[in-house]
């Protein structure tokens, strides 16, 4: 590597970095297979696709079964300038007061829905980390991530009415 060089980006597969016209950049390439010299190099320089516009909703009703497994859902709408990209993760926290106890649960789902400008449903199933969820109100916070060449995030919060399955 030339001396005094600053690394702009490194990673397997695709690498995105801001560069300036009329500047010289040195590129270091290494294999991603069984050895440092394996694989095929495809080198393309193009303008990166802007981060997508992302919207996230949480449905105000959900369910809980007799074992305390909660099912919540919502929609995510991801729009990119060229139709590329995916919503790859939605995670969040749910809190419910059951008697004197505050039950907490965490969910993480990978919907892998396209950034096509249409709403897509996401679902999450989880149990309490410190107790059993019951029917009633629960406070929910969710964060979603969608990416083209670059990424963006969306945030939603809602009070969800959990109803017992079968009721």
RAJOHU-V716321 format. One line per field, one symbol per residue. ss: DSSP state (h for helix, s for strand, l for the rest). psi: psi as a letter, one per 40 degrees, with the letter a starting at -180 (. if undefined). burial: b if it has 24 or more other C-alpha atoms within 12 Angstrom, else e. A space follows every 10 residues. Layout:
ss: ???
psi: ???
burial: ???
This chain:
ss: llllllllll llllllllll llllllllll llllllllll llllllllll llssssssll ssssllllls sssssssssl lllllsssss ssssssssll sssssssssl llsslsssss sssssslsll lllllsssss ssssssslll ssssssssss sssslll
psi: hiiehhhdii iibhhhihii ifihhhhhhi ifbeieeiih hhhhhihihi iihhihihie iaihaeeehi hiiaihhhhi deeiiihehh iahhhhhhbe ihhiihihig dfiigeeihi iiihhiiidf ahiiiaihhh hihihiibdi iiiiiiiihh hhihhe.
burial: eeeeeeeeee eeeeebeeee eeeeeeeeee eeeeeeeeee eeeeeeebee bbbbbbbbbb bbbbeeebbb bbbbbbbbbb eeebbbbbbb bbbbbbeeee eebbbbbbbe bbbbbbbeeb bbbbbbbbee ebbbbebbbb bbbbbbbbbb bbbbbbbbbb bbbeeee
